[in-house]
Amino acid sequence: MLELRELRNFVAVAECLNITSAANAVNLSQPALSRQIQALEKKLGVALFERVGKRLVLTAEGADFAAQASELLERAQDLMHRARQSEPDQSGALRIGASPQTTAWLLSPAMARFRTIHPKVDLMVSEGNNDELVEMVEHGAAHMVVANLGISNILVGQPLFSAQLFAVLPPAHRCATMASITIDDIARDPMMVMRRGFLTRHLFEQTAAAHGVRPRIVLESDSTQTLAALAHDGHGVAIVSSSAQNITDIANAVELRSTICQTSAEVSALWNPRRYRPAYVQRFFQALVDVAGERGLTLGAEKQEK
C-alpha cells in the first residue's frame, strides 16, 4: 500500500527533477531519498525516472503517476482540513493558467482580488498558448485555465469574454481610416502573426482559408506587443486579437470582419470535471467574472457540464 510520505517525496523529485534539491525540500539526505524512489519504483513495477545525460527526466509512466499523486495529496490535504473542523478552502494550492496577453489584464487582477479573501492559498501560474493550456487542464497540471474550449469533449467551460481579430496596420496604410476591414483588403500585405497554438492564429487561418487567401507570413511571435511594434515600424500588418484588452489603445488597430466566417471566438474558464478541484476554484472563477465585467465584457450563456 502506498503511503502519503512516499507520494510527497516522489512529487518533490518530479517537480525539481533533481535529487539534491528535492532532498532539501523534504528534509532528507540525498541517499535516503534515492533509496525511497527506488523502493517506490520496485513497488509499482515501473521506472518513474530516467537519466538523459546529466538530466533526470520523468518517464511516461512517471509523468502520469506524478499527476495522480499530486491530485491524491491535494485530496488528503482537503480531508485533513475538514477533520480539524476548519474551512477546507482557507489554505492549499491553486494551479491556474492563461496566455501571456490574458494573464496581464485578467488573471493578474483576479489573483490580487482572490488573495484578499484567501491569503493562505498558494497561486501557481502557468502561461501558454491555447493548445498548451487545454492540455494542461486535461492532464491535471492546472485546476483551471482561461482558454477557448475548442473541440475538447473532456473539459467544461464557463464563458468569460469574446476574442475578436484585429489587424494592426502600418502608418499611412490605405485602410487605416476604415472602421473595419476584411482579410481581402490586406491579402497582398506581408503579415505578422501569433505562433501556431494560439487562438488568434487559429482564427486567422480559418478566416484566410474561408476567403481563399494565402497569407504571406513574414514573422511569428508569442507577443501581441511585439507584433504591434513591428507593424508601427512599417514591417507589415500584424494580426492580433482583443484578448490583449489594450487593443483600442494601439494605433491603427482595425477590426477584421467577415460575412462568410467567424472572426471571433469565445474564451472561457475551463476545468476538467473528472479531476479533483479545491473548493476555492469557484471563488477564483468569480474573481475572473468580476474583473471581466468591470472591463465592460459580456458573458455568454453558461455551458452545461457533459
C-alpha positions as CSV (number, residue, x, y, z in Angstrom):
1,M,0.0,0.0,0.0
2,L,1.3,3.5,-0.9
3,E,1.9,6.0,1.9
4,L,1.4,9.7,1.7
5,R,5.0,10.2,2.6
6,E,6.1,8.2,-0.4
7,L,3.9,10.3,-2.7
8,R,5.1,13.6,-1.2
9,N,8.7,12.7,-1.7
10,F,8.1,11.4,-5.2
11,V,6.2,14.6,-6.2
12,A,9.1,16.7,-4.8
13,V,11.6,14.9,-7.1
14,A,9.1,15.1,-10.1
15,E,8.8,18.9,-9.6
16,C,12.5,19.5,-9.0
17,L,13.9,16.8,-11.4
18,N,16.9,17.0,-9.1
19,I,17.5,14.6,-6.2
20,T,19.6,17.1,-4.2
21,S,17.1,19.9,-4.5
22,A,14.2,17.6,-3.7
23,A,16.0,16.1,-0.7
24,N,16.5,19.6,0.7
25,A,12.8,20.4,0.1
26,V,11.6,17.3,2.1
27,N,14.4,17.4,4.7
28,L,16.0,14.1,3.8
29,S,19.5,13.1,2.8
30,Q,20.2,12.5,-0.9
31,P,20.9,8.8,-0.4
32,A,17.8,8.3,1.7
33,L,15.6,10.0,-0.9
34,S,17.2,8.0,-3.8
35,R,16.5,4.7,-1.9
36,Q,12.9,5.7,-1.4
37,I,12.4,6.4,-5.1
38,Q,14.0,3.1,-6.0
39,A,11.7,1.3,-3.5
40,L,8.7,3.1,-4.9
41,E,9.6,2.0,-8.5
42,K,10.0,-1.5,-7.3
43,K,6.6,-1.4,-5.5
44,L,4.9,-0.1,-8.6
45,G,6.8,-2.3,-11.0
46,V,7.6,0.6,-13.4
47,A,10.5,3.1,-13.9
48,L,9.4,6.6,-12.9
49,F,12.6,8.4,-13.9
50,E,15.4,8.0,-16.3
51,R,18.8,9.7,-16.9
52,V,19.3,11.6,-20.1
53,G,22.9,12.7,-20.0
54,K,23.2,14.5,-16.7
55,R,19.5,15.4,-16.5
56,L,16.8,13.5,-14.6
57,V,13.5,13.2,-16.6
58,L,10.2,11.6,-15.9
59,T,9.2,8.5,-18.0
60,A,5.7,8.5,-19.5
61,E,4.6,6.3,-16.6
62,G,6.3,8.7,-14.2
63,A,4.6,11.8,-15.6
64,D,1.2,10.1,-15.4
65,F,1.9,8.9,-11.8
66,A,3.0,12.4,-10.8
67,A,-0.3,14.0,-11.9
68,Q,-2.2,11.3,-10.0
69,A,0.0,11.6,-6.9
70,S,-0.4,15.4,-6.8
71,E,-4.2,15.0,-7.0
72,L,-4.2,12.5,-4.2
73,L,-2.1,14.8,-2.0
74,E,-4.5,17.6,-2.6
75,R,-7.4,15.4,-1.6
76,A,-5.6,14.3,1.5
77,Q,-4.9,17.9,2.5
78,D,-8.5,18.8,2.0
79,L,-9.6,15.9,4.2
80,M,-7.2,16.9,7.0
81,H,-8.6,20.4,7.0
82,R,-12.1,19.0,7.3
83,A,-11.1,16.7,10.1
84,R,-9.7,19.7,12.0
85,Q,-13.1,21.5,11.5
86,S,-11.5,24.4,9.7
87,E,-12.8,25.7,6.4
88,P,-11.2,23.5,3.7
89,D,-10.8,26.3,1.4
90,Q,-8.6,28.6,3.6
91,S,-5.2,27.1,2.6
92,G,-3.7,24.9,-0.1
93,A,-2.7,25.5,-3.7
94,L,-4.5,26.5,-6.8
95,R,-2.9,25.9,-10.2
96,I,-4.2,28.2,-13.0
97,G,-3.1,29.2,-16.5
98,A,-3.7,31.6,-19.3
99,S,-2.0,33.2,-22.3
100,P,0.5,36.0,-21.6
101,Q,-2.0,38.5,-23.0
102,T,-4.8,37.3,-20.8
103,T,-2.6,37.0,-17.8
104,A,-1.7,40.7,-17.9
105,W,-5.2,42.1,-17.9
106,L,-7.4,39.4,-16.4
107,L,-5.5,36.7,-14.5
108,S,-3.3,39.1,-12.6
109,P,-6.0,41.4,-11.2
110,A,-8.2,38.3,-10.4
111,M,-5.3,36.8,-8.5
112,A,-4.9,40.0,-6.4
113,R,-8.6,40.0,-5.6
114,F,-8.6,36.4,-4.7
115,R,-5.6,36.8,-2.4
116,T,-7.5,39.3,-0.3
117,I,-10.1,36.6,0.5
118,H,-7.7,33.6,0.6
119,P,-4.2,34.8,1.6
120,K,-3.1,31.3,2.6
121,V,-3.8,29.8,-0.8
122,D,-0.7,29.5,-3.0
123,L,-1.4,30.5,-6.6
124,M,0.7,28.7,-9.1
125,V,0.5,30.3,-12.6
126,S,1.4,28.7,-15.9
127,E,1.5,30.6,-19.3
128,G,1.0,29.0,-22.7
129,N,-0.8,29.2,-25.9
130,N,-4.4,27.9,-26.2
131,D,-3.4,24.3,-27.2
132,E,-0.9,24.1,-24.3
133,L,-3.5,25.4,-21.8
134,V,-6.1,22.9,-22.8
135,E,-3.6,20.1,-22.5
136,M,-2.6,21.3,-19.0
137,V,-6.1,21.2,-17.6
138,E,-7.0,17.9,-19.4
139,H,-4.0,16.2,-17.8
140,G,-4.3,17.8,-14.3
141,A,-1.3,20.1,-14.5
142,A,-3.8,23.0,-13.8
143,H,-7.1,23.2,-11.9
144,M,-8.4,25.9,-14.2
145,V,-7.3,27.8,-17.3
146,V,-8.6,30.7,-19.4
147,A,-8.8,29.5,-23.0
148,N,-11.0,28.5,-25.9
149,L,-12.8,25.2,-25.4
150,G,-12.4,24.2,-29.0
151,I,-13.3,20.6,-29.8
152,S,-12.4,19.1,-26.3
153,N,-15.0,16.6,-25.2
154,I,-13.4,16.3,-21.7
155,L,-13.5,19.8,-20.4
156,V,-16.2,22.1,-19.1
157,G,-16.2,25.8,-19.6
158,Q,-18.0,29.0,-18.5
159,P,-17.6,31.9,-20.9
160,L,-15.7,35.0,-19.9
161,F,-15.3,37.1,-23.0
162,S,-15.1,37.1,-26.8
163,A,-11.7,37.4,-28.6
164,Q,-12.1,39.4,-31.8
165,L,-9.5,39.5,-34.6
166,F,-7.8,42.9,-35.3
167,A,-5.3,44.0,-37.9
168,V,-2.6,46.5,-36.8
169,L,-1.8,48.5,-39.9
170,P,1.5,50.2,-40.8
171,P,1.5,54.0,-40.8
172,A,-0.4,55.6,-43.7
173,H,-1.9,52.3,-44.8
174,R,-4.7,52.6,-47.3
175,C,-7.2,51.0,-44.9
176,A,-6.1,53.0,-41.8
177,T,-9.3,55.2,-41.8
178,M,-11.7,52.3,-42.1
179,A,-13.8,51.2,-39.2
180,S,-13.3,47.5,-40.1
181,I,-11.7,45.6,-42.9
182,T,-11.8,42.1,-44.4
183,I,-8.8,39.8,-45.0
184,D,-9.3,40.5,-48.7
185,D,-8.3,44.2,-48.0
186,I,-4.9,43.1,-46.8
187,A,-4.4,39.9,-48.7
188,R,-1.3,41.3,-50.6
189,D,0.4,42.8,-47.5
190,P,3.2,41.0,-45.6
191,M,1.7,39.7,-42.4
192,M,3.0,39.1,-38.8
193,V,1.0,36.6,-36.7
194,M,1.0,34.7,-33.4
195,R,2.6,31.3,-33.4
196,R,0.5,28.2,-34.0
197,G,-1.3,27.0,-30.9
198,F,-2.7,30.5,-30.1
199,L,-6.4,31.1,-30.6
200,T,-5.6,34.2,-32.6
201,R,-3.6,32.2,-35.1
202,H,-6.3,29.6,-35.4
203,L,-9.0,32.2,-36.1
204,F,-6.7,33.9,-38.6
205,E,-6.0,30.7,-40.5
206,Q,-9.7,29.8,-40.6
207,T,-10.6,33.2,-41.9
208,A,-7.8,33.1,-44.6
209,A,-9.0,29.6,-45.7
210,A,-12.6,30.7,-45.9
211,H,-11.7,33.6,-48.2
212,G,-9.2,31.7,-50.3
213,V,-6.3,33.9,-49.2
214,R,-2.8,32.6,-48.9
215,P,-1.2,35.0,-46.5
216,R,2.5,36.0,-46.9
217,I,3.7,35.5,-43.3
218,V,7.0,37.2,-42.6
219,L,7.1,36.8,-38.8
220,E,5.6,34.7,-36.0
221,S,5.6,35.7,-32.3
222,D,4.3,34.9,-28.9
223,S,3.7,38.6,-28.1
224,T,0.9,40.9,-29.3
225,Q,3.1,43.9,-28.2
226,T,6.0,42.7,-30.5
227,L,3.7,42.3,-33.5
228,A,2.1,45.7,-32.9
229,A,5.5,47.4,-32.6
230,L,6.7,45.8,-35.8
231,A,3.6,47.0,-37.6
232,H,4.1,50.5,-36.4
233,D,7.6,50.4,-37.8
234,G,6.2,49.5,-41.2
235,H,7.2,45.9,-41.5
236,G,3.8,44.6,-42.4
237,V,0.2,44.0,-41.0
238,A,0.1,42.5,-37.5
239,I,-2.8,40.1,-36.8
240,V,-3.8,40.3,-33.1
241,S,-7.0,39.9,-31.1
242,S,-8.9,41.7,-28.4
243,S,-7.7,39.2,-25.8
244,A,-4.9,41.6,-25.2
245,Q,-7.5,44.1,-23.9
246,N,-5.5,47.2,-24.7
247,I,-6.2,46.8,-28.4
248,T,-8.1,50.0,-28.7
249,D,-5.0,51.9,-27.4
250,I,-2.9,50.6,-30.2
251,A,-2.7,53.0,-33.2
252,N,-4.1,51.8,-36.5
253,A,-5.8,48.7,-34.9
254,V,-8.8,47.9,-37.1
255,E,-11.3,45.1,-36.6
256,L,-11.1,42.2,-39.0
257,R,-14.6,41.1,-40.1
258,S,-16.1,38.6,-42.5
259,T,-19.5,37.9,-43.9
260,I,-18.7,34.2,-44.5
261,C,-17.0,33.0,-41.3
262,Q,-16.5,33.8,-37.7
263,T,-13.6,36.2,-36.8
264,S,-14.2,36.0,-33.1
265,A,-14.3,33.1,-30.5
266,E,-15.4,32.6,-27.0
267,V,-12.8,32.4,-24.3
268,S,-13.8,30.6,-21.1
269,A,-12.7,29.4,-17.7
270,L,-12.1,25.7,-18.3
271,W,-11.7,22.8,-15.9
272,N,-11.7,19.0,-16.0
273,P,-14.8,17.6,-14.2
274,R,-13.1,14.2,-13.9
275,R,-10.3,15.6,-11.8
276,Y,-10.1,16.9,-8.2
277,R,-10.7,20.7,-7.8
278,P,-10.3,22.5,-4.5
279,A,-13.4,24.2,-3.1
280,Y,-12.0,27.7,-3.7
281,V,-11.8,27.1,-7.5
282,Q,-15.3,28.5,-7.8
283,R,-14.3,31.7,-5.9
284,F,-11.4,32.2,-8.2
285,F,-13.8,31.9,-11.2
286,Q,-16.0,34.5,-9.6
287,A,-13.0,36.8,-9.4
288,L,-12.4,36.3,-13.1
289,V,-16.0,37.1,-13.9
290,D,-15.9,40.3,-11.8
291,V,-12.7,41.6,-13.5
292,A,-14.1,40.8,-16.9
293,G,-17.3,42.5,-16.1
294,E,-15.5,45.6,-14.8
295,R,-13.7,45.8,-18.2
296,G,-17.1,46.0,-19.9
297,L,-17.1,42.5,-21.3
298,T,-20.3,40.5,-21.6
299,L,-20.5,36.9,-20.5
300,G,-22.0,34.3,-22.9
301,A,-24.5,31.7,-22.0
302,E,-23.2,29.2,-19.4
303,K,-22.2,25.8,-20.9
304,Q,-23.7,22.8,-19.3
305,E,-21.5,20.1,-17.9
306,K,-21.3,17.0,-20.0
